[in-house]
Structure formats: structure tokens, C-alpha cells
Amino acid sequence: MRTTLVRLASLAVLVVALSIGGCAEQSEPVQPPAAPPSLTVSPASISLVGIAGQPGPDALVHIEGSNVVADLAWHASSDAAWLTLAPLSGVLDSSVSTGSITVTAEGLEPGTYATMVSVAVEGLGGFLASVPVTVEMQTPEIPEVVAARTFWESAGYQSYWDLKAPGDVRATLLSYTFPEYGLGTVEEVHVKAIDFGYVPELYVRPVARARCEISFIVWEELTGAGWEEDIRQFTRHWGEVDVILEVGSGPYGTNSNSWSVVDLQDRTTSSTSASVSKSDSSGDDESDCGCGD
């Protein structure tokens, strides 16, 4: 009897053990929930600095996605007509989870401007990022330019055509002393011909600064040196004229030229054509020089 009870107890233990083991094999591990997709738009703000009249400054807006398992379409926009965005839209997915937008400010005058770039993403509950954009457009440094030609003679002689030249340039020339001649001003040594010219042979309307080249003939009877051609270079700023003297001798030959005439004061231009005739050697032939008493 006791032997039978022991066998029954052992069998019960075995059944319980098998039941427990079978339950353990059928259970599955609990998986953590998948992380939702997220997006980052950078930088937080953009500051651009540019120079008016030059290609507009630009910057990049980056879009970075993580845990992206399905296509997410994004769109960029701005209310400012002067701000160009390229591209305006794109798609993020599991293989391409980054994007970029080139932000360019174009056609702005000097000054400070501000706007906002908005990035909206579909499928993320109305995700919207805003990036403030400020633009400072600076005034360009006006480069040195060259002035167009004009031509005149000193007061004692007949002009080949009417003078159209800035008063400060002419006044500076006429009041400058030529120490190499031992005489007074240009007016006193009777400069015969003054060519207010430019180099190179290209007309550029002067704005704020101008490099001007002046060539002139000094009357031989007052200098004792024959006809001599000198050159002055002026760098003209808004209210001043700097003078550099370059001396070179040589006859003033016969020329026939078309001239672009500019008035730096009111910035008007005109054109004319004239034949300038002087002695081609010593300069002692006054028959065609227009000399007066």
C-alpha cells in the first residue's frame, strides 16, 4: 500500500513539472514600443551680411530626421519676396533622412531686413519649425574709376569747344605752381592745350572717385623750353583733388578724335568730334594753334 502511494506522489510531481515547463516554453518576451520619428531643423536663426549690387549672401537650413520609417514630405516657405528658397519641398524616408534648403537674399539695397523661414512636415501632427532670418546689406566701397575726356585751353586762348569739366579740377590745375619753370601758375605760363583724359580708352561714368589724367602744352616763349608736354594725375574724391606731377617732353602732334565729355558735378555727358592741330616739332608755328594776343 505504501509503495503505491509513493508512486502516485512521484507521478503527481512529474505532471506538475511538465506543466510548468510547457508554460515556460510557450511565453514570448515583451518588446519595448518603437520610438516615434523626430525632426530637427537647424540653425535656430540665420544672420546674413552682404554688399549691395553683388551676388546675394546665402546660408543652409538643415533638416535631420531620426526613426523615420515612412515617407515624410516637407515644405519650406517665406513671406519675403527678396528671399529665395531652394528647394521648396522634399521627402524624408528611412534611406534619406536629411535635407537642406539654400536661403539666398537677392536684390536688396543697403539696409537691414528681417523675415522668417517656415518648415512644415506632413504626417507628424503638423510639425512646424520657424527660423528667423536677418540680413544686413552694406553699401559697396566705390572703386576708383576713370573719368571721360574733356578739353579746354587757358583763358588767353580760344577753346576748341566749350569746357565741360568739374570746377575744382580745373581750379586746382590753374592754381598749381610749376617750380621746374620758375614761373607762376598754369594760367601765367599760358598752357595752350589741356586734355582732361582717361586711361584706359574706356568711358566709365565717375561716381565718387575718379582718376583723371591731364596733359598740356606750355607755350615756348614763356618757358624757353619749346613746346613741352606734361601730365598731371588727379584722384578726385567727393570734396578734394590730389595732384601728382609727371613730366615728359615731346611735341603735340596733329590729332583728330571723338571725345566723350563728362561733367562730374551734375554727371551729364555729351560727345563731340574735333581736330586738334599743333606743331609737330618745335611748336613755333602758331598758324593753326588758335593762339591769341
C-alpha positions as CSV (number, residue, x, y, z in Angstrom):
1,M,0.0,0.0,0.0
2,R,2.8,2.4,0.9
3,T,4.6,1.6,-2.3
4,T,1.6,2.5,-4.3
5,L,1.2,5.9,-2.5
6,V,4.9,6.8,-3.2
7,R,4.5,6.0,-6.9
8,L,1.3,8.2,-7.1
9,A,3.1,11.1,-5.4
10,S,6.1,10.9,-7.8
11,L,3.7,10.9,-10.7
12,A,2.0,14.0,-9.5
13,V,5.3,15.8,-9.1
14,L,6.3,14.9,-12.6
15,V,3.0,16.1,-14.0
16,V,3.4,19.4,-12.2
17,A,6.9,19.8,-13.5
18,L,5.9,19.1,-17.1
19,S,3.1,21.6,-16.8
20,I,5.4,24.3,-15.6
21,G,8.0,23.5,-18.3
22,G,5.4,23.6,-21.0
23,C,4.2,27.1,-19.9
24,A,7.7,28.5,-19.9
25,E,8.3,27.4,-23.5
26,Q,5.1,29.0,-24.8
27,S,5.6,32.6,-23.3
28,E,7.2,35.4,-25.5
29,P,9.4,38.3,-24.4
30,V,7.8,41.7,-24.2
31,Q,9.2,44.2,-26.8
32,P,9.6,47.9,-25.9
33,P,7.5,50.3,-28.1
34,A,9.2,51.8,-31.2
35,A,10.4,55.3,-30.8
36,P,8.4,57.9,-32.8
37,P,10.0,59.7,-35.7
38,S,11.5,63.1,-34.8
39,L,12.9,66.0,-36.8
40,T,15.4,68.7,-36.1
41,V,15.7,72.0,-38.1
42,S,19.0,73.9,-37.7
43,P,20.3,76.5,-37.3
44,A,17.9,78.2,-34.8
45,S,18.5,81.5,-36.6
46,I,20.3,82.9,-39.7
47,S,22.2,86.2,-40.0
48,L,23.4,87.2,-43.4
49,V,25.7,90.0,-44.4
50,G,26.1,91.2,-48.0
51,I,27.1,94.1,-50.2
52,A,24.5,95.8,-52.3
53,G,25.0,95.2,-56.0
54,Q,26.9,91.9,-55.5
55,P,25.6,88.3,-55.5
56,G,23.3,87.9,-52.5
57,P,24.5,86.2,-49.4
58,D,23.2,82.7,-48.6
59,A,23.1,80.1,-46.0
60,L,21.8,76.5,-45.5
61,V,18.9,75.3,-43.4
62,H,19.3,71.6,-42.4
63,I,16.5,69.2,-41.8
64,E,17.5,66.0,-39.9
65,G,15.1,63.1,-39.2
66,S,15.5,60.1,-36.9
67,N,13.4,56.9,-36.6
68,V,11.9,57.7,-40.0
69,V,10.2,54.6,-41.3
70,A,7.7,56.1,-43.8
71,D,7.9,59.0,-46.3
72,L,7.6,62.4,-44.7
73,A,7.1,65.3,-47.1
74,W,8.3,68.7,-46.0
75,H,7.7,72.2,-47.4
76,A,9.6,75.5,-46.9
77,S,8.2,79.0,-47.3
78,S,8.9,82.6,-46.6
79,D,6.8,85.8,-46.9
80,A,9.7,87.9,-48.1
81,A,9.9,88.3,-51.9
82,W,13.6,89.0,-51.7
83,L,14.4,85.7,-50.0
84,T,14.9,82.7,-52.3
85,L,14.5,79.2,-51.0
86,A,15.7,76.2,-53.0
87,P,14.3,73.6,-53.0
88,L,10.9,74.5,-51.7
89,S,10.0,70.9,-50.8
90,G,11.4,67.4,-50.3
91,V,10.9,64.0,-48.8
92,L,12.5,62.3,-45.8
93,D,12.5,58.5,-45.6
94,S,14.4,55.7,-44.0
95,S,17.2,55.9,-46.6
96,V,17.4,59.6,-46.9
97,S,16.7,61.2,-43.6
98,T,18.3,64.6,-44.2
99,G,17.6,67.6,-46.3
100,S,18.8,71.1,-46.8
101,I,17.4,74.4,-48.1
102,T,19.6,77.2,-49.6
103,V,18.4,80.6,-48.3
104,T,19.5,83.5,-50.5
105,A,18.8,87.2,-50.2
106,E,18.7,88.9,-53.5
107,G,18.3,92.4,-55.0
108,L,18.4,94.4,-51.7
109,E,19.5,97.9,-51.3
110,P,21.8,98.9,-48.3
111,G,19.9,98.4,-45.0
112,T,18.7,95.8,-42.5
113,Y,16.0,93.3,-43.3
114,A,14.2,90.5,-41.4
115,T,11.9,87.7,-42.3
116,M,11.1,84.1,-41.3
117,V,11.6,80.7,-43.0
118,S,9.0,78.2,-42.1
119,V,9.4,74.4,-42.5
120,A,6.3,72.3,-42.3
121,V,6.3,68.4,-42.3
122,E,3.3,66.3,-43.2
123,G,2.4,63.3,-41.1
124,L,3.9,64.5,-37.8
125,G,0.9,66.1,-36.4
126,G,1.5,69.5,-38.0
127,F,5.2,69.8,-37.2
128,L,6.3,73.4,-37.9
129,A,9.7,75.0,-37.4
130,S,10.4,78.7,-37.8
131,V,13.9,80.0,-38.5
132,P,14.3,83.8,-38.1
133,V,16.5,85.4,-40.9
134,T,18.1,88.8,-40.6
135,V,20.1,90.4,-43.5
136,E,22.4,93.3,-43.3
137,M,23.2,94.8,-46.7
138,Q,26.2,97.1,-46.7
139,T,27.0,100.0,-49.1
140,P,29.7,98.9,-51.6
141,E,33.0,100.6,-51.4
142,I,33.1,102.6,-54.6
143,P,36.2,101.6,-56.6
144,E,38.4,104.1,-58.2
145,V,37.0,104.8,-61.7
146,V,38.3,106.8,-64.6
147,A,36.7,109.9,-65.9
148,A,35.7,110.6,-69.5
149,R,37.5,113.2,-71.6
150,T,37.0,116.9,-71.9
151,F,39.3,119.5,-73.4
152,W,40.0,123.2,-72.8
153,E,42.6,125.9,-73.1
154,S,43.6,128.6,-70.7
155,A,41.7,131.9,-70.7
156,G,44.1,133.7,-73.1
157,Y,43.3,131.3,-76.0
158,Q,40.3,130.2,-78.0
159,S,38.8,127.0,-76.9
160,Y,38.3,124.2,-79.5
161,W,34.9,123.6,-77.9
162,D,33.1,124.5,-74.8
163,L,34.5,123.4,-71.5
164,K,32.6,120.8,-69.5
165,A,34.7,119.8,-66.6
166,P,34.5,119.9,-62.8
167,G,35.3,123.3,-61.5
168,D,37.5,122.0,-58.7
169,V,39.7,120.0,-61.0
170,R,40.3,123.0,-63.3
171,A,40.8,125.4,-60.4
172,T,43.4,123.1,-58.9
173,L,45.3,122.8,-62.2
174,L,45.2,126.6,-62.9
175,S,46.4,127.4,-59.3
176,Y,49.2,124.9,-59.1
177,T,52.8,126.3,-59.4
178,F,55.3,124.7,-61.8
179,P,58.6,125.0,-59.9
180,E,60.5,123.5,-62.7
181,Y,59.7,126.5,-64.9
182,G,60.4,129.1,-62.2
183,L,57.1,130.8,-63.1
184,G,53.7,131.1,-61.5
185,T,50.5,129.2,-62.1
186,V,49.5,127.4,-65.2
187,E,47.5,130.4,-66.2
188,E,50.6,132.6,-66.1
189,V,52.6,130.2,-68.2
190,H,49.8,130.1,-70.8
191,V,49.1,126.5,-71.0
192,K,48.0,126.1,-74.6
193,A,46.1,122.9,-74.6
194,I,44.8,120.7,-71.7
195,D,43.4,117.3,-72.3
196,F,41.4,116.1,-69.4
197,G,41.5,112.5,-70.4
198,Y,41.3,109.0,-69.1
199,V,43.2,105.7,-69.2
200,P,42.4,103.2,-70.5
201,E,40.4,104.1,-73.6
202,L,37.1,103.3,-72.0
203,Y,34.4,105.5,-70.7
204,V,33.3,104.9,-67.2
205,R,30.9,107.4,-65.6
206,P,32.6,108.6,-62.4
207,V,30.6,108.4,-59.2
208,A,32.6,109.3,-56.1
209,R,36.2,108.8,-57.0
210,A,37.9,109.5,-60.3
211,R,41.5,109.2,-61.6
212,C,42.0,111.9,-64.2
213,E,44.9,112.4,-66.5
214,I,45.7,115.9,-67.6
215,S,48.1,116.6,-70.5
216,F,49.0,120.1,-71.5
217,I,51.4,122.2,-73.7
218,V,53.4,125.0,-72.2
219,W,54.0,128.0,-74.5
220,E,57.7,128.1,-75.5
221,E,58.1,131.9,-75.4
222,L,57.3,131.9,-71.7
223,T,59.3,128.8,-70.7
224,G,62.2,129.0,-73.1
225,A,62.0,125.2,-73.4
226,G,59.9,124.9,-76.5
227,W,56.6,123.1,-76.6
228,E,56.7,120.7,-73.7
229,E,54.0,118.3,-72.7
230,D,53.4,117.5,-69.1
231,I,50.9,115.2,-67.4
232,R,49.1,115.5,-64.2
233,Q,47.1,112.8,-62.5
234,F,44.2,113.7,-60.2
235,T,42.5,111.4,-57.8
236,R,39.2,113.1,-57.2
237,H,37.2,112.3,-54.1
238,W,33.9,113.9,-53.1
239,G,35.5,117.2,-51.9
240,E,39.1,117.1,-52.8
241,V,41.6,116.7,-55.6
242,D,45.1,115.2,-55.1
243,V,47.8,116.2,-57.5
244,I,50.8,114.2,-58.8
245,L,53.1,115.7,-61.4
246,E,54.6,113.5,-64.1
247,V,56.9,115.3,-66.6
248,G,57.6,114.1,-70.1
249,S,58.7,116.2,-73.1
250,G,57.6,115.8,-76.7
251,P,55.7,117.7,-79.4
252,Y,52.0,117.8,-79.5
253,G,51.1,116.3,-82.9
254,T,48.1,116.6,-85.1
255,N,45.1,114.6,-83.8
256,S,41.5,114.1,-84.8
257,N,39.5,112.5,-82.1
258,S,36.0,111.9,-80.9
259,W,35.6,112.9,-77.3
260,S,33.2,111.8,-74.6
261,V,32.7,114.9,-72.4
262,V,31.5,114.5,-68.8
263,D,30.6,116.9,-66.1
264,L,31.5,115.3,-62.8
265,Q,29.3,117.8,-60.9
266,D,26.0,117.1,-62.5
267,R,27.0,113.8,-64.1
268,T,25.9,114.7,-67.6
269,T,27.6,113.5,-70.7
270,S,27.9,114.6,-74.3
271,S,30.0,113.7,-77.3
272,T,31.7,115.8,-79.9
273,S,34.4,115.5,-82.6
274,A,37.2,118.0,-83.3
275,S,40.6,118.2,-85.0
276,V,43.3,119.3,-82.7
277,S,46.3,120.7,-84.7
278,K,49.6,121.8,-83.2
279,S,53.2,122.0,-84.4
280,D,54.6,118.5,-84.8
281,S,58.2,119.6,-83.9
282,S,59.3,122.7,-82.1
283,G,55.9,124.2,-81.8
284,D,56.9,127.6,-83.2
285,D,54.2,127.5,-85.9
286,E,51.3,129.4,-84.5
287,S,49.2,129.5,-87.7
288,D,46.9,126.7,-86.5
289,C,47.2,126.7,-82.8
290,G,44.4,129.2,-82.1
291,C,46.8,131.5,-80.1
292,G,45.6,135.0,-79.3
293,D,47.4,138.0,-78.2
